[in-house]
Every structure is written in structure tokens, then in C-alpha cells.
Amino acid sequence: MNPNLNQLQAYPFARLRLATEGISPPDGATPIPLHIGEPKHPTPKIITDALTANIDKLSVYPATAGLPELKQACAEWLHRRYDGLTVNAQTEVLPVLGSREALFSFVQTVINAAADKQPIVVCPNPFYQIYEGAALLAGARVVFANCNAPRFLPNWADISEADWQQTQLVFVCSPNNPSGAVMNQQEWAELFALQDQYGFIIASDECYSEIYFDQKPLGALQAAAQLGRGFDKLVMFTSLSKRSNAPGLRSGFVAGDAKLLEAFLLYRTYHGSAMSLPIQYASMAAWQDEQHVEENRRLYREKFAAILPILAETFEIQQPDASFYIWLKVPGGNDLAFTQTLWREAAIQVLPGRFLGRDTANGNAGMGYVRIALVAPLEQCIAAAHKIVGCAKNLTV
């Protein structure tokens, strides 16, 4: 057994189950799950049609590298989405089985655990828990950069000079999970300057890039191109889960540094990570269509437009830059107690921010907040918002 498994904490949703165990919601109340970022909008017909039309191809072993046509579709999507960004479809794009699997396995590829000193992986705090698990299981030590108000983006000054010297990989999540904050060009320039100084790899998790309001989020590769840089030691991860309401498809791609992707492909060949052909064809259809993505954004905009004014009655709140999350500061600052109260009094499930963060010398930046995923139907989200306000008022009376 890998001894590093002992370093892993329980996943946030397992911790939530334990935290609400023995707490019963009101009799007859219908639970409203706002704790998991699982899209509930229907998967577009263009995707399901392509999947079923190619179901006979299940009889064929797929290549780990993916179909050239799929890689080309991904490269063309990057070109359209990021204002003419140019990537080599065959060397700088690699289809993967969703971003979660790819984020984890990428770390196993790039971390050199045999270095003179234990390697460090830098993560935002709070963060998507795969970052930490992947780093620990690769033999690295995790160091956190807190994401504090008002920007909720990593404070790189939290990282000491000594730790930067041992850093092999930095995780970035923009749009951020859980806050929805988006890095601007200046913030990317600052991180690139640190990369030039210390030589680490940047892994940019951009799974929420297509859930935005007015301004399209800047991507890592796009920022590099705007700043006159290449893709050396830089990769981005994206997925169809949120963009296309297809989390069960387990499909996405990685793009960037050709040398890193060459090594990653070799690893994946042995790891057994080939995407089945029906899913590849369904993915191709998804990346080539924007109409369903625009409709998806419209539905989320509708939810935020309805919910934010309700929550503003009691909370200091503003619309995030992107994503479908509300990162809500709770009255009294006890995010766990507030989570338990919402379940007990209103049958509403949210996720305590502390479960997404870690205690550091600079505190746990997740404490005092709850993450609310606006994935339920509009009517349920509106009902939940009113109940959240009511619970908050009761706590402050």
C-alpha cells in the first residue's frame, strides 16, 4: 500500500455527510442539493445523437492519443474561443477522460520525487481537492497560497523563498472553484515572472471557463500568447462536464507544452486512459457547437439574476466573475454551524468552506464561507435563497 495514502483527508462530501449525520431536516421538506457542482441542465441532443450514432464503434480499441479529428476540433475550439490562439493539434493537444483524471495523472508524470529535496506543489487555498491528493500520492509536499477577500485569488506572497526553490508544480484554477474569481493579464504576468525565476510547471484548471456573464475569462495559453510567451512548462485543462452539461461523458482535453504532453501521453499509454470512440465522436460534436453553450450560460445568468437580489437582503454579496458558484460569507463566521442549520431548518445542502480549505500559518481561507452551487432548477434555487435568508436572519436575531 502507498504510505502516502495516510496523508489524505476524507473528501469534502464525505466530511459533509459526517457533519450532518444525525441531523434531520423538517418533516415533508424536499431536499435542495446545492453542495455538489454537478450540472443539472440536460445534455444537448447534438452530443447524445453523436454518441448513439457511433455506438457500433465500441468494438474497436481506441488509441490513447485520440482521433486526429478530435484533436483538430479541440485546437479549432481554442482558436475560436481565445481570439485566434494557435496550437498544434497533433503535438499540443491531448484528449483525456475528464479533467479530474487528467489533473491527477499529470502530477504523477511531472513530479520528480527523487529530487535532492522533497518536491513541493503549490495550491490555492481553498481548492479542488484532487490537487492535494495527486501531489501527496506523487511524493510531494503541498504548500498553500490563501485566496482571501476581495479578489479570492492566490496570494503568492504566502510562499516562502525556500519553498519556491523546491516548487516543481503550481496549480491555478481560473475561473476559481469555489469563488468564481478570474485571473487578469497582470496577475498572469506576475505568476509567469515567478515561473521564470524558479522554473516550475504551471497546471491551469479552466473547467469553468464557459460559465461566465459579460467578459470571457482569460485562459492561461491565451495570457501567455498575449504576453509574447510560448507554452514552455505551461498546460491548461478543460472539460465538457460544465460547458456542455455532460459530466458522465468523462471527456476533456489538455493543451500546451508539447514536451510535457509527449511524456504525459507515454504515461497514459501504460495507465490505460484511452477514450472510447463513441465518446470521441460525441466530444467532437460538442466542441464544434456553441449554440448549446450559449443557452447554458443564459440559464445560469437567469439564476444569478434571480438569486443575488434575494441574498443581498441579508448578505454582502456580489456576482462572481464566472462559474455557477456563490461563495457566501456567513453570519457569525461559523460556516460549519451554518451548513448544519440550513440542513436542519430548511433541507438545504451547501458545502462548508473549511472543507475545501486547509489550515495554514495564514489561516484557512475557506472558513467563514459556504459554497453554493446554483445547479438546481430555477424555482428550487429561488426557494432556497429565501430559506437561506430566513435562516441567516434567525441566527442574527
VMD Tcl script that draws the C-alpha trace (Angstrom):
set ca {
  {0.00 0.00 0.00}
  {1.21 3.50 -0.83}
  {2.18 5.01 2.55}
  {1.21 8.47 1.26}
  {-2.44 7.38 1.38}
  {-2.26 8.00 5.11}
  {-1.80 11.72 4.43}
  {-5.09 12.09 2.59}
  {-8.07 13.67 4.29}
  {-11.60 12.48 3.64}
  {-13.16 14.04 0.57}
  {-15.32 17.13 1.33}
  {-18.61 15.40 0.60}
  {-17.73 12.51 2.91}
  {-16.91 15.08 5.60}
  {-20.24 16.78 4.94}
  {-22.12 13.51 5.40}
  {-20.43 13.02 8.76}
  {-21.07 16.63 9.78}
  {-24.82 16.31 9.11}
  {-25.19 12.75 10.38}
  {-27.97 12.59 12.93}
  {-29.46 15.92 11.81}
  {-32.95 15.56 10.37}
  {-34.43 18.16 8.01}
  {-38.05 19.30 8.55}
  {-40.68 16.61 8.01}
  {-42.02 16.67 4.48}
  {-39.38 19.10 3.21}
  {-37.88 18.33 -0.19}
  {-34.07 18.49 0.00}
  {-32.43 21.07 -2.26}
  {-28.88 19.92 -3.08}
  {-26.63 22.92 -3.68}
  {-23.44 21.34 -2.35}
  {-22.15 19.43 -5.40}
  {-21.13 21.18 -8.61}
  {-22.92 18.67 -10.80}
  {-24.72 20.31 -13.76}
  {-28.43 19.53 -13.92}
  {-29.27 21.10 -17.26}
  {-29.99 18.46 -19.95}
  {-27.12 17.13 -22.01}
  {-27.58 18.62 -25.52}
  {-29.12 16.42 -28.20}
  {-26.22 17.13 -30.56}
  {-24.00 15.21 -28.14}
  {-26.32 12.30 -27.40}
  {-27.09 11.89 -31.11}
  {-23.39 11.68 -31.98}
  {-22.86 9.20 -29.17}
  {-25.62 6.83 -30.29}
  {-24.76 7.21 -33.97}
  {-21.29 5.85 -33.26}
  {-22.17 3.23 -30.66}
  {-21.09 0.43 -33.03}
  {-17.50 1.65 -32.63}
  {-17.38 0.17 -29.15}
  {-16.00 -2.90 -30.90}
  {-12.75 -1.03 -31.68}
  {-9.80 -0.42 -29.35}
  {-9.20 3.36 -29.25}
  {-5.74 4.91 -29.40}
  {-4.65 6.75 -26.25}
  {-3.59 9.76 -28.32}
  {-7.15 10.21 -29.59}
  {-8.50 10.65 -33.09}
  {-6.69 13.30 -35.13}
  {-10.13 14.74 -35.97}
  {-10.95 15.20 -32.28}
  {-7.62 16.85 -31.57}
  {-8.22 19.16 -34.51}
  {-11.69 20.02 -33.20}
  {-10.17 20.90 -29.81}
  {-7.48 23.06 -31.43}
  {-10.07 24.86 -33.55}
  {-12.21 25.49 -30.47}
  {-9.19 27.04 -28.71}
  {-8.62 29.22 -31.78}
  {-12.23 30.47 -31.80}
  {-12.61 30.82 -28.04}
  {-9.32 32.55 -27.30}
  {-9.18 35.18 -30.03}
  {-7.06 33.39 -32.59}
  {-4.88 31.34 -30.25}
  {-2.90 28.87 -32.33}
  {-1.87 25.43 -31.10}
  {-0.53 22.41 -32.94}
  {-3.42 19.93 -32.87}
  {-1.20 16.88 -33.00}
  {1.55 17.82 -30.52}
  {-0.04 20.40 -28.21}
  {-3.47 18.83 -27.61}
  {-4.30 15.57 -25.82}
  {-7.86 14.27 -25.21}
  {-8.42 12.99 -21.66}
  {-11.11 11.25 -19.63}
  {-12.33 14.42 -17.98}
  {-10.18 16.95 -16.16}
  {-10.29 15.22 -12.77}
  {-8.50 12.10 -14.03}
  {-6.10 14.19 -16.09}
  {-5.18 16.56 -13.27}
  {-4.35 13.61 -11.05}
  {-2.33 11.62 -13.56}
  {-0.48 14.67 -14.90}
  {1.03 15.21 -11.46}
  {2.30 11.63 -11.40}
  {4.05 12.34 -14.70}
  {5.81 15.61 -13.88}
  {6.80 15.34 -10.20}
  {10.36 14.18 -9.62}
  {10.19 12.53 -6.22}
  {13.87 11.57 -6.49}
  {15.00 15.19 -6.28}
  {17.59 16.13 -3.65}
  {14.87 17.78 -1.56}
  {11.23 16.77 -1.34}
  {9.38 18.44 -4.21}
  {6.68 21.00 -3.46}
  {3.37 21.53 -5.22}
  {1.77 24.93 -4.63}
  {-2.05 25.04 -4.47}
  {-4.61 27.76 -3.98}
  {-6.48 27.56 -0.67}
  {-9.38 26.71 -0.74}
  {-9.01 24.40 -3.71}
  {-10.24 21.46 -5.78}
  {-9.19 18.53 -3.63}
  {-7.67 16.50 -6.48}
  {-4.69 18.86 -6.48}
  {-3.65 17.87 -2.98}
  {-4.34 14.16 -3.38}
  {-2.38 13.97 -6.61}
  {0.57 15.82 -5.10}
  {0.73 13.71 -1.94}
  {0.46 10.43 -3.83}
  {3.27 11.58 -6.13}
  {5.52 12.06 -3.08}
  {5.36 15.84 -2.99}
  {4.65 18.24 -0.15}
  {1.77 20.67 -0.61}
  {2.14 24.35 0.23}
  {-0.88 26.63 0.09}
  {-1.42 30.19 -1.15}
  {-4.54 31.57 0.50}
  {-7.34 33.08 -1.58}
  {-8.68 35.91 0.55}
  {-11.26 38.65 0.01}
  {-11.78 40.72 -2.00}
  {-10.18 39.03 -5.05}
  {-10.22 35.42 -3.79}
  {-7.16 34.55 -5.87}
  {-3.92 33.01 -4.56}
  {-1.61 35.25 -2.56}
  {1.76 34.07 -3.89}
  {3.45 36.06 -1.11}
  {2.32 33.27 1.26}
  {5.03 31.07 -0.29}
  {8.49 31.46 1.21}
  {11.66 31.79 -0.84}
  {12.83 28.41 0.45}
  {9.59 26.75 -0.64}
  {9.68 28.38 -4.08}
  {13.15 26.91 -4.53}
  {11.69 23.40 -4.15}
  {8.48 24.00 -6.10}
  {8.05 21.79 -9.15}
  {4.40 22.48 -9.93}
  {1.86 25.25 -9.32}
  {-1.87 24.67 -9.66}
  {-4.03 27.53 -10.87}
  {-7.83 27.45 -11.05}
  {-9.31 30.30 -13.08}
  {-12.28 30.71 -13.02}
  {-11.72 29.68 -9.45}
  {-13.51 26.91 -7.63}
  {-15.13 27.92 -5.22}
  {-15.13 31.71 -5.65}
  {-15.54 32.15 -9.42}
  {-12.70 34.71 -9.48}
  {-10.79 35.08 -12.76}
  {-7.11 35.96 -13.16}
  {-6.41 39.02 -15.30}
  {-3.41 39.58 -17.55}
  {-1.40 41.37 -14.87}
  {-1.97 38.52 -12.43}
  {-0.84 36.02 -15.05}
  {2.23 38.15 -15.73}
  {3.13 38.07 -12.04}
  {2.85 34.28 -11.94}
  {4.87 33.92 -15.15}
  {7.59 36.10 -13.60}
  {7.75 33.70 -10.64}
  {7.89 30.78 -13.08}
  {10.82 32.40 -14.90}
  {12.61 32.84 -11.58}
  {12.02 29.38 -10.13}
  {11.37 27.12 -13.14}
  {8.19 25.36 -12.03}
  {5.42 23.94 -14.23}
  {2.00 25.62 -14.25}
  {-1.14 23.47 -14.48}
  {-4.14 25.69 -15.21}
  {-7.55 24.20 -14.40}
  {-10.07 26.01 -16.62}
  {-13.14 23.78 -16.31}
  {-15.48 26.71 -15.57}
  {-14.24 28.93 -18.41}
  {-17.52 28.78 -20.33}
  {-19.84 29.71 -17.45}
  {-19.46 33.49 -17.45}
  {-21.58 36.63 -17.57}
  {-20.21 39.52 -19.61}
  {-16.47 39.12 -20.14}
  {-14.93 35.87 -21.36}
  {-12.38 34.61 -18.83}
  {-8.76 34.89 -19.90}
  {-7.10 31.50 -20.36}
  {-3.53 30.52 -19.44}
  {-2.39 29.85 -23.00}
  {-4.12 33.00 -24.18}
  {-2.39 35.05 -21.48}
  {0.97 33.57 -22.45}
  {0.39 34.43 -26.10}
  {-0.68 37.99 -25.25}
  {2.49 38.44 -23.21}
  {4.69 37.16 -26.02}
  {5.49 33.83 -24.35}
  {5.42 30.27 -25.61}
  {3.85 27.32 -23.82}
  {7.04 26.08 -22.14}
  {6.13 24.43 -18.80}
  {2.51 25.55 -19.19}
  {-0.58 23.37 -19.71}
  {-4.30 24.01 -19.42}
  {-7.07 21.52 -18.60}
  {-10.66 21.78 -19.73}
  {-13.71 19.58 -19.88}
  {-17.18 19.14 -21.34}
  {-18.73 18.49 -17.92}
  {-19.73 22.08 -17.11}
  {-19.54 23.62 -20.59}
  {-21.84 21.04 -22.17}
  {-23.71 19.54 -19.18}
  {-22.05 16.19 -19.80}
  {-20.25 15.18 -16.58}
  {-20.95 11.50 -17.24}
  {-19.25 11.66 -20.62}
  {-15.88 11.99 -18.84}
  {-14.33 13.94 -21.66}
  {-11.96 16.86 -21.86}
  {-8.52 17.76 -23.14}
  {-5.15 19.13 -22.08}
  {-3.27 21.65 -24.20}
  {0.09 23.38 -24.00}
  {3.75 22.39 -23.77}
  {4.40 19.70 -26.41}
  {7.25 18.11 -24.42}
  {5.10 17.74 -21.32}
  {2.24 16.30 -23.37}
  {4.58 13.82 -25.06}
  {5.61 12.47 -21.65}
  {2.00 12.58 -20.46}
  {0.87 10.53 -23.46}
  {3.53 7.90 -22.72}
  {2.32 7.68 -19.11}
  {-1.31 7.43 -20.22}
  {-0.50 4.68 -22.69}
  {0.61 2.49 -19.79}
  {-2.05 3.84 -17.46}
  {-4.87 2.69 -19.76}
  {-6.54 6.04 -20.35}
  {-7.84 5.78 -23.90}
  {-11.20 7.41 -24.64}
  {-13.73 5.16 -26.38}
  {-14.55 6.07 -29.98}
  {-18.26 6.81 -29.40}
  {-17.28 9.33 -26.73}
  {-14.64 10.82 -29.00}
  {-17.22 11.42 -31.72}
  {-19.69 12.85 -29.20}
  {-16.92 15.11 -27.89}
  {-16.13 16.27 -31.40}
  {-19.75 17.30 -31.87}
  {-19.70 19.17 -28.57}
  {-16.53 21.16 -29.25}
  {-17.80 22.13 -32.69}
  {-21.08 23.61 -31.42}
  {-21.52 26.82 -29.41}
  {-25.29 27.22 -29.52}
  {-25.87 24.86 -26.60}
  {-23.12 26.59 -24.62}
  {-24.75 29.99 -25.10}
  {-28.07 28.56 -23.91}
  {-26.34 27.06 -20.89}
  {-24.87 30.45 -19.97}
  {-28.29 32.04 -20.37}
  {-29.80 29.62 -17.85}
  {-27.11 30.35 -15.29}
  {-27.39 34.10 -15.83}
  {-31.12 33.78 -15.19}
  {-30.44 32.04 -11.88}
  {-27.89 34.60 -10.70}
  {-30.20 37.47 -11.70}
  {-32.98 35.97 -9.58}
  {-30.96 34.78 -6.59}
  {-28.46 37.58 -5.92}
  {-31.09 40.26 -5.08}
  {-32.72 37.87 -2.60}
  {-29.45 37.06 -0.84}
  {-28.47 40.75 -0.87}
  {-31.29 41.39 1.64}
  {-29.07 39.90 4.33}
  {-25.62 39.22 2.92}
  {-22.87 41.36 1.45}
  {-22.72 39.72 -1.93}
  {-21.62 40.36 -5.49}
  {-21.77 38.40 -8.69}
  {-18.65 36.28 -9.28}
  {-16.54 36.76 -12.38}
  {-17.60 33.33 -13.67}
  {-18.67 29.78 -12.68}
  {-22.01 28.68 -11.20}
  {-20.93 29.08 -7.56}
  {-21.78 31.63 -4.91}
  {-19.02 31.96 -2.31}
  {-21.15 33.23 0.55}
  {-19.80 34.82 3.72}
  {-21.90 33.50 6.60}
  {-23.19 35.42 9.63}
  {-21.06 34.87 12.68}
  {-18.32 33.26 10.61}
  {-19.10 29.63 11.51}
  {-19.55 28.01 8.14}
  {-19.98 24.51 9.56}
  {-22.73 25.56 12.01}
  {-24.49 27.49 9.24}
  {-24.36 24.45 6.97}
  {-25.88 22.30 9.70}
  {-28.56 24.93 10.36}
  {-29.58 25.08 6.70}
  {-29.99 21.31 6.62}
  {-31.84 21.14 9.94}
  {-34.21 24.05 9.31}
  {-34.61 24.18 5.53}
  {-33.39 20.87 4.00}
  {-30.78 22.81 2.01}
  {-27.36 21.28 1.40}
  {-24.35 23.56 0.95}
  {-20.64 22.90 1.46}
  {-18.69 24.49 4.33}
  {-15.73 26.44 3.02}
  {-13.43 24.92 5.62}
  {-13.87 21.51 3.97}
  {-12.44 22.95 0.74}
  {-9.51 24.58 2.52}
  {-6.64 23.67 4.79}
  {-5.27 25.23 7.97}
  {-2.08 27.18 7.30}
  {0.08 29.64 9.20}
  {-2.01 32.31 7.48}
  {-5.30 30.65 8.40}
  {-7.85 28.61 6.45}
  {-9.25 30.95 3.81}
  {-12.31 28.72 3.42}
  {-13.53 29.32 6.96}
  {-16.47 31.65 7.28}
  {-17.85 30.86 3.82}
  {-20.13 28.29 2.26}
  {-20.08 27.24 -1.38}
  {-23.48 27.27 -3.07}
  {-23.76 25.58 -6.47}
  {-26.64 27.01 -8.49}
  {-27.26 23.75 -10.30}
  {-30.83 23.01 -9.18}
  {-33.79 24.20 -11.28}
  {-34.51 27.94 -11.13}
  {-37.58 27.57 -8.92}
  {-35.66 25.47 -6.38}
  {-32.77 27.96 -6.37}
  {-35.17 30.84 -5.68}
  {-36.89 28.90 -2.89}
  {-33.50 28.00 -1.41}
  {-32.35 31.64 -1.49}
  {-35.38 32.77 0.51}
  {-34.82 30.00 3.05}
  {-31.12 30.83 3.36}
  {-32.01 34.46 4.10}
  {-34.55 33.34 6.67}
  {-32.07 31.08 8.43}
  {-29.46 33.83 8.46}
  {-31.89 36.31 9.98}
  {-32.80 33.84 12.70}
  {-29.13 33.40 13.55}
  {-28.60 37.16 13.90}
  {-31.74 37.94 15.91}
}
mol new
graphics top color blue
foreach p $ca { graphics top sphere $p radius 0.5 }
foreach p [lrange $ca 0 end-1] q [lrange $ca 1 end] { graphics top cylinder $p $q radius 0.2 }
display resetview
